[in-house]
């Protein structure tokens, strides 16, 4: 695996992913019963802005920084931004950007549980160190897809699975779809959130078409486009596909992605929230 998330941490795609994560977990936590948070591609959990890779990539400068500086963000972004400041700001200045495990850690209640999977040894070691002493959180150095098959259904009966692969393998979308369908058979009431890139000639449209015809119900697509989908720049947009989204999540995220598109886009930005398959 050559992918290093530190080059991209805090970019617009991370902002989208983490807004969805925070809003989804928050709505699940409206019920008192405990839940499981399962992160299949967890990374190292936190990304200092002065890290060499972060400085070289620099994508946080056109992602989280202008979002933090913008006025009057919608409600769905406010809790996310509060968590970003809580975990990464010192004296009002952002020093590090939190990955999904650190964001989830800040939200988990005493009886909740998290399983964070990371295959790269150095990243897994860094995540273990970050989570040291927190008995709610287990770090697994293993393939996240394989772990998903082994760890669901959880004893808690409720929870969220976040799947955020690097998409270096041209067959990643196919593996993701097959894994989702197998996991859903084992745990049909779980909430699943998968991140996907939108690039020129990429597989996002084929992935969504495949999921539409998968037989699964209650599918929600949330997308943030900063450029035209056929732009040769590279990452033109990003999306999240949710299975079993919490009630009225689409309304909150619709406002959020429209605001992000206007705040971060180049004039061609747009947000999209679409129910792909209903009840």
C-alpha positions as a Markdown table, in Angstrom:
| # | Residue | x | y | z |
|---|---|---|---|---|
| 1 | Unk | 0.0 | 0.0 | 0.0 |
| 2 | Unk | 1.6 | 3.3 | -1.1 |
| 3 | Unk | -1.3 | 5.4 | 0.0 |
| 4 | Unk | -0.6 | 7.7 | 3.0 |
| 5 | Unk | -3.6 | 9.5 | 4.3 |
| 6 | Unk | -1.4 | 12.2 | 5.8 |
| 7 | Unk | -1.0 | 13.7 | 2.3 |
| 8 | Unk | -4.7 | 14.3 | 2.1 |
| 9 | Unk | -5.9 | 14.6 | 5.7 |
| 10 | Unk | -8.2 | 17.6 | 6.3 |
| 11 | Unk | -9.1 | 18.0 | 2.6 |
| 12 | Unk | -12.6 | 18.6 | 1.3 |
| 13 | Unk | -13.3 | 14.9 | 1.1 |
| 14 | Unk | -12.3 | 14.4 | 4.7 |
| 15 | Unk | -14.6 | 17.2 | 5.7 |
| 16 | Unk | -17.5 | 15.6 | 3.9 |
| 17 | Unk | -16.7 | 12.1 | 5.4 |
| 18 | Unk | -16.4 | 13.5 | 8.9 |
| 19 | Unk | -19.5 | 15.7 | 8.8 |
| 20 | Unk | -21.5 | 12.6 | 7.8 |
| 21 | Unk | -19.8 | 10.5 | 10.5 |
| 22 | Unk | -20.5 | 13.1 | 13.3 |
| 23 | Unk | -24.1 | 13.6 | 12.2 |
| 24 | Unk | -24.8 | 9.9 | 11.8 |
| 25 | Unk | -23.3 | 8.9 | 15.1 |
| 26 | Unk | -25.0 | 11.8 | 16.9 |
| 27 | Unk | -28.4 | 10.7 | 15.7 |
| 28 | Unk | -27.7 | 7.1 | 16.7 |
| 29 | Unk | -26.8 | 8.3 | 20.1 |
| 30 | Unk | -30.2 | 9.9 | 20.6 |
| 31 | Unk | -31.1 | 6.4 | 21.9 |
| 32 | Unk | -29.7 | 5.4 | 25.2 |
| 33 | Unk | -28.7 | 1.8 | 24.3 |
| 34 | Unk | -25.0 | 1.3 | 23.6 |
| 35 | Unk | -23.6 | 0.9 | 20.1 |
| 36 | Unk | -20.5 | -0.4 | 18.2 |
| 37 | Unk | -18.5 | 1.9 | 16.0 |
| 38 | Unk | -16.4 | -0.2 | 13.5 |
| 39 | Unk | -13.8 | 1.6 | 11.3 |
| 40 | Unk | -12.4 | -0.7 | 8.7 |
| 41 | Unk | -9.6 | 1.6 | 7.4 |
| 42 | Unk | -8.8 | 3.6 | 10.4 |
| 43 | Unk | -5.4 | 5.1 | 9.7 |
| 44 | Unk | -3.3 | 6.6 | 12.5 |
| 45 | Unk | -6.1 | 8.6 | 14.1 |
| 46 | Unk | -4.6 | 12.1 | 14.2 |
| 47 | Unk | -2.5 | 14.2 | 11.7 |
| 48 | Unk | -0.3 | 17.1 | 12.9 |
| 49 | Unk | -0.4 | 19.9 | 10.5 |
| 50 | Unk | 3.4 | 20.4 | 10.8 |
| 51 | Unk | 4.1 | 16.8 | 9.7 |
| 52 | Unk | 6.2 | 16.7 | 6.5 |
| 53 | Unk | 3.6 | 14.7 | 4.6 |
| 54 | Unk | 0.8 | 17.1 | 5.7 |
| 55 | Unk | 2.9 | 20.1 | 4.6 |
| 56 | Unk | 3.8 | 18.5 | 1.3 |
| 57 | Unk | 0.2 | 17.6 | 0.5 |
| 58 | Unk | -1.2 | 20.8 | 1.9 |
| 59 | Unk | -4.7 | 19.8 | 1.1 |
| 60 | Unk | -6.0 | 20.9 | 4.5 |
| 61 | Unk | -5.4 | 24.5 | 3.4 |
| 62 | Unk | -8.2 | 24.3 | 0.9 |
| 63 | Unk | -10.4 | 22.0 | 3.1 |
| 64 | Unk | -10.7 | 22.3 | 6.8 |
| 65 | Unk | -9.0 | 25.7 | 7.2 |
| 66 | Unk | -11.5 | 27.7 | 5.0 |
| 67 | Unk | -14.4 | 25.8 | 6.6 |
| 68 | Unk | -13.2 | 26.8 | 10.0 |
| 69 | Unk | -12.8 | 30.4 | 9.0 |
| 70 | Unk | -16.2 | 30.7 | 7.2 |
| 71 | Unk | -19.2 | 32.4 | 8.8 |
| 72 | Unk | -22.5 | 30.9 | 9.7 |
| 73 | Unk | -22.0 | 27.2 | 8.9 |
| 74 | Unk | -25.2 | 25.1 | 9.0 |
| 75 | Unk | -26.2 | 23.1 | 12.1 |
| 76 | Unk | -24.8 | 19.8 | 10.7 |
| 77 | Unk | -21.3 | 21.3 | 10.5 |
| 78 | Unk | -21.3 | 23.0 | 13.9 |
| 79 | Unk | -20.8 | 19.9 | 16.0 |
| 80 | Unk | -18.2 | 18.6 | 13.6 |
| 81 | Unk | -16.2 | 21.9 | 13.8 |
| 82 | Unk | -16.5 | 21.8 | 17.6 |
| 83 | Unk | -15.0 | 18.3 | 17.6 |
| 84 | Unk | -12.2 | 19.4 | 15.3 |
| 85 | Unk | -11.3 | 22.3 | 17.6 |
| 86 | Unk | -11.6 | 20.1 | 20.7 |
| 87 | Unk | -9.2 | 17.5 | 19.4 |
| 88 | Unk | -6.8 | 19.6 | 17.3 |
| 89 | Unk | -6.7 | 23.2 | 18.3 |
| 90 | Unk | -4.3 | 24.9 | 20.8 |
| 91 | Unk | -4.9 | 28.5 | 21.8 |
| 92 | Unk | -7.5 | 28.8 | 19.1 |
| 93 | Unk | -5.1 | 27.6 | 16.3 |
| 94 | Unk | -5.6 | 24.3 | 14.6 |
| 95 | Unk | -2.4 | 22.2 | 15.2 |
| 96 | Unk | -3.7 | 18.7 | 14.1 |
| 97 | Unk | -6.6 | 17.3 | 12.2 |
| 98 | Unk | -8.5 | 14.3 | 13.7 |
| 99 | Unk | -9.0 | 11.1 | 11.8 |
| 100 | Unk | -12.3 | 9.2 | 12.1 |
| 101 | Unk | -11.1 | 7.1 | 15.1 |
| 102 | Unk | -10.3 | 10.3 | 17.2 |
| 103 | Unk | -13.6 | 11.9 | 16.2 |
| 104 | Unk | -15.5 | 8.8 | 17.2 |
| 105 | Unk | -13.5 | 8.5 | 20.5 |
| 106 | Unk | -14.6 | 12.1 | 21.4 |
| 107 | Unk | -18.2 | 11.1 | 20.8 |
| 108 | Unk | -18.4 | 7.6 | 22.3 |
| 109 | Unk | -20.3 | 7.2 | 25.6 |
| 110 | Unk | -19.2 | 5.1 | 28.5 |
| 111 | Unk | -21.0 | 2.0 | 27.4 |
| 112 | Unk | -20.3 | 2.3 | 23.7 |
| 113 | Unk | -17.5 | 0.4 | 22.0 |
| 114 | Unk | -15.2 | 0.9 | 19.0 |
| 115 | Unk | -13.2 | -1.5 | 16.8 |
| 116 | Unk | -10.6 | 0.3 | 14.6 |
| 117 | Unk | -8.9 | -1.8 | 11.9 |
| 118 | Unk | -5.7 | -0.7 | 10.2 |
| 119 | Unk | -3.5 | -3.1 | 8.1 |
| 120 | Unk | -0.3 | -0.9 | 7.8 |
| 121 | Unk | 1.8 | -1.7 | 10.9 |
| 122 | Unk | 3.2 | 1.8 | 11.5 |
| 123 | Unk | -0.2 | 3.3 | 11.2 |
| 124 | Unk | -1.7 | 0.7 | 13.5 |
| 125 | Unk | 1.1 | 1.3 | 16.1 |
| 126 | Unk | 0.4 | 5.1 | 16.0 |
| 127 | Unk | -3.3 | 4.4 | 16.5 |
| 128 | Unk | -2.7 | 2.1 | 19.4 |
| 129 | Unk | -0.6 | 4.7 | 21.1 |
| 130 | Unk | -3.3 | 7.4 | 20.5 |
| 131 | Unk | -6.0 | 5.2 | 22.0 |
| 132 | Unk | -3.8 | 3.8 | 24.8 |
| 133 | Unk | -5.8 | 3.5 | 28.1 |
| 134 | Unk | -9.2 | 3.8 | 26.5 |
| 135 | Unk | -10.9 | 0.5 | 27.2 |
| 136 | Unk | -13.8 | 1.3 | 24.9 |
| 137 | Unk | -11.6 | 1.1 | 21.9 |
| 138 | Unk | -9.8 | -1.9 | 20.4 |
| 139 | Unk | -7.2 | -1.5 | 17.6 |
| 140 | Unk | -6.9 | -4.4 | 15.2 |
| 141 | Unk | -4.0 | -4.8 | 12.9 |
| 142 | Unk | -5.8 | -6.6 | 10.2 |
| 143 | Unk | -7.6 | -6.3 | 6.9 |
| 144 | Unk | -10.7 | -4.2 | 7.4 |
| 145 | Unk | -12.9 | -6.1 | 5.0 |
| 146 | Unk | -12.0 | -9.4 | 6.6 |
| 147 | Unk | -12.6 | -7.9 | 10.1 |
| 148 | Unk | -16.1 | -6.7 | 9.0 |
| 149 | Unk | -17.1 | -10.2 | 8.3 |
| 150 | Unk | -15.8 | -11.4 | 11.6 |
| 151 | Unk | -17.0 | -8.6 | 13.9 |
| 152 | Unk | -20.7 | -8.2 | 12.9 |
| 153 | Unk | -23.3 | -8.6 | 14.2 |
| 154 | Unk | -22.1 | -7.1 | 17.4 |
| 155 | Unk | -23.4 | -7.9 | 20.9 |
| 156 | Unk | -24.8 | -4.3 | 21.1 |
| 157 | Unk | -27.2 | -5.0 | 18.2 |
| 158 | Unk | -26.8 | -1.3 | 17.1 |
| 159 | Unk | -24.0 | 0.6 | 15.5 |
| 160 | Unk | -22.2 | 2.2 | 12.6 |
| 161 | Unk | -19.6 | 0.8 | 10.2 |
| 162 | Unk | -17.4 | 3.3 | 8.4 |
| 163 | Unk | -15.5 | 2.0 | 5.3 |
| 164 | Unk | -13.0 | 4.3 | 3.8 |
| 165 | Unk | -10.5 | 2.4 | 1.6 |
| 166 | Unk | -7.7 | 4.0 | -0.4 |
| 167 | Unk | -9.0 | 2.9 | -3.9 |
| 168 | Unk | -5.6 | 2.0 | -5.2 |
| 169 | Unk | -6.9 | -1.3 | -6.4 |
| 170 | Unk | -8.9 | -0.9 | -9.7 |
| 171 | Unk | -11.3 | -3.6 | -8.3 |
| 172 | Unk | -11.8 | -1.8 | -5.0 |
| 173 | Unk | -15.4 | -0.8 | -5.9 |
| 174 | Unk | -16.3 | -4.4 | -6.6 |
| 175 | Unk | -14.8 | -5.7 | -3.4 |
| 176 | Unk | -16.5 | -3.0 | -1.5 |
| 177 | Unk | -19.9 | -3.8 | -2.9 |
| 178 | Unk | -19.5 | -7.6 | -2.3 |
| 179 | Unk | -18.3 | -6.9 | 1.3 |
| 180 | Unk | -21.3 | -4.7 | 2.0 |
| 181 | Unk | -23.8 | -7.2 | 0.7 |
| 182 | Unk | -22.2 | -10.0 | 2.7 |
| 183 | Unk | -22.1 | -7.8 | 5.9 |
| 184 | Unk | -25.7 | -6.8 | 5.4 |
| 185 | Unk | -26.8 | -10.4 | 5.3 |
| 186 | Unk | -25.1 | -10.9 | 8.6 |
| 187 | Unk | -26.3 | -7.7 | 10.2 |
| 188 | Unk | -29.2 | -6.2 | 8.2 |
| 189 | Unk | -30.1 | -3.5 | 10.9 |
| 190 | Unk | -26.6 | -2.0 | 11.1 |
| 191 | Unk | -25.8 | 1.4 | 9.6 |
| 192 | Unk | -23.1 | 1.4 | 7.0 |
| 193 | Unk | -21.3 | 4.5 | 5.6 |
| 194 | Unk | -18.9 | 4.1 | 2.7 |
| 195 | Unk | -16.7 | 6.9 | 1.3 |
| 196 | Unk | -15.9 | 7.0 | -2.4 |
| 197 | Unk | -13.9 | 9.3 | -4.7 |
| 198 | Unk | -15.4 | 10.9 | -7.8 |
| 199 | Unk | -12.9 | 11.2 | -10.6 |
| 200 | Unk | -12.9 | 11.5 | -14.4 |
| 201 | Unk | -13.5 | 8.0 | -15.6 |
| 202 | Unk | -13.7 | 6.7 | -12.1 |
| 203 | Unk | -16.0 | 3.9 | -10.8 |
| 204 | Unk | -18.3 | 5.9 | -8.6 |
| 205 | Unk | -21.3 | 5.8 | -11.0 |
| 206 | Unk | -20.8 | 2.1 | -11.6 |
| 207 | Unk | -20.6 | 1.5 | -7.9 |
| 208 | Unk | -23.8 | 3.4 | -7.2 |
| 209 | Unk | -25.6 | 1.6 | -10.1 |
| 210 | Unk | -24.4 | -1.8 | -8.7 |
| 211 | Unk | -25.8 | -0.9 | -5.2 |
| 212 | Unk | -29.1 | 0.2 | -6.7 |
| 213 | Unk | -29.6 | -3.2 | -8.2 |
| 214 | Unk | -28.1 | -5.1 | -5.2 |
| 215 | Unk | -31.5 | -5.8 | -3.5 |
| 216 | Unk | -30.6 | -3.7 | -0.5 |
| 217 | Unk | -33.1 | -1.1 | 0.8 |
| 218 | Unk | -32.7 | 2.3 | 2.4 |
| 219 | Unk | -29.7 | 3.6 | 0.4 |
| 220 | Unk | -28.7 | 7.2 | 0.6 |
| 221 | Unk | -26.0 | 8.9 | -1.5 |
| 222 | Unk | -24.4 | 12.2 | -0.3 |
| 223 | Unk | -22.0 | 13.9 | -2.6 |
| 224 | Unk | -19.9 | 17.0 | -2.7 |
| 225 | Unk | -18.6 | 18.1 | -6.1 |
| 226 | Unk | -16.0 | 20.9 | -6.3 |
| 227 | Unk | -15.4 | 20.7 | -10.0 |
| 228 | Unk | -17.1 | 19.1 | -13.1 |
| 229 | Unk | -17.1 | 15.3 | -12.9 |
| 230 | Unk | -15.1 | 15.2 | -16.2 |
| 231 | Unk | -12.4 | 17.6 | -15.1 |
| 232 | Unk | -8.9 | 16.0 | -15.5 |
| 233 | Unk | -7.6 | 17.5 | -12.3 |
| 234 | Unk | -8.0 | 14.3 | -10.2 |
| 235 | Unk | -10.3 | 14.3 | -7.3 |
| 236 | Unk | -13.3 | 16.3 | -8.5 |
| 237 | Unk | -15.7 | 15.3 | -5.7 |
| 238 | Unk | -16.4 | 12.7 | -3.1 |
| 239 | Unk | -19.4 | 10.9 | -1.8 |
| 240 | Unk | -20.8 | 8.8 | 1.0 |
| 241 | Unk | -23.2 | 5.9 | 0.5 |
| 242 | Unk | -25.2 | 5.1 | 3.5 |
| 243 | Unk | -27.2 | 2.0 | 4.2 |
| 244 | Unk | -30.0 | 2.4 | 6.9 |
| 245 | Unk | -29.4 | 6.1 | 7.5 |
| 246 | Unk | -31.0 | 7.5 | 10.6 |
| 247 | Unk | -34.3 | 9.3 | 10.3 |
| 248 | Unk | -34.1 | 12.7 | 8.5 |
| 249 | Unk | -30.3 | 12.5 | 8.1 |
| 250 | Unk | -30.8 | 13.4 | 4.4 |
| 251 | Unk | -32.3 | 16.8 | 5.3 |
| 252 | Unk | -29.5 | 17.8 | 7.6 |
| 253 | Unk | -26.8 | 16.7 | 5.2 |
| 254 | Unk | -28.5 | 18.4 | 2.2 |
| 255 | Unk | -28.0 | 21.8 | 3.8 |
| 256 | Unk | -24.4 | 20.9 | 4.8 |
| 257 | Unk | -23.2 | 19.8 | 1.3 |
| 258 | Unk | -24.8 | 22.8 | -0.4 |
| 259 | Unk | -23.0 | 25.1 | 2.0 |
| 260 | Unk | -19.7 | 23.3 | 1.6 |
| 261 | Unk | -20.0 | 23.4 | -2.2 |
| 262 | Unk | -20.5 | 27.2 | -2.1 |
| 263 | Unk | -17.7 | 27.7 | 0.4 |
| 264 | Unk | -15.1 | 25.4 | -1.2 |
| 265 | Unk | -16.1 | 25.1 | -4.8 |
| 266 | Unk | -14.6 | 27.0 | -7.8 |
| 267 | Unk | -18.0 | 28.1 | -9.2 |
| 268 | Unk | -18.8 | 24.6 | -10.4 |
| 269 | Unk | -19.3 | 23.2 | -6.9 |
| 270 | Unk | -22.6 | 21.5 | -6.0 |
| 271 | Unk | -24.0 | 19.2 | -3.3 |
| 272 | Unk | -26.2 | 16.2 | -3.9 |
| 273 | Unk | -28.3 | 14.1 | -1.5 |
| 274 | Unk | -30.3 | 11.4 | -3.1 |
| 275 | Unk | -32.3 | 8.5 | -1.8 |
| 276 | Unk | -31.1 | 5.7 | -4.2 |
| 277 | Unk | -33.4 | 3.1 | -2.9 |
| 278 | Unk | -36.2 | 3.7 | -0.4 |
| 279 | Unk | -37.9 | 1.5 | 2.2 |
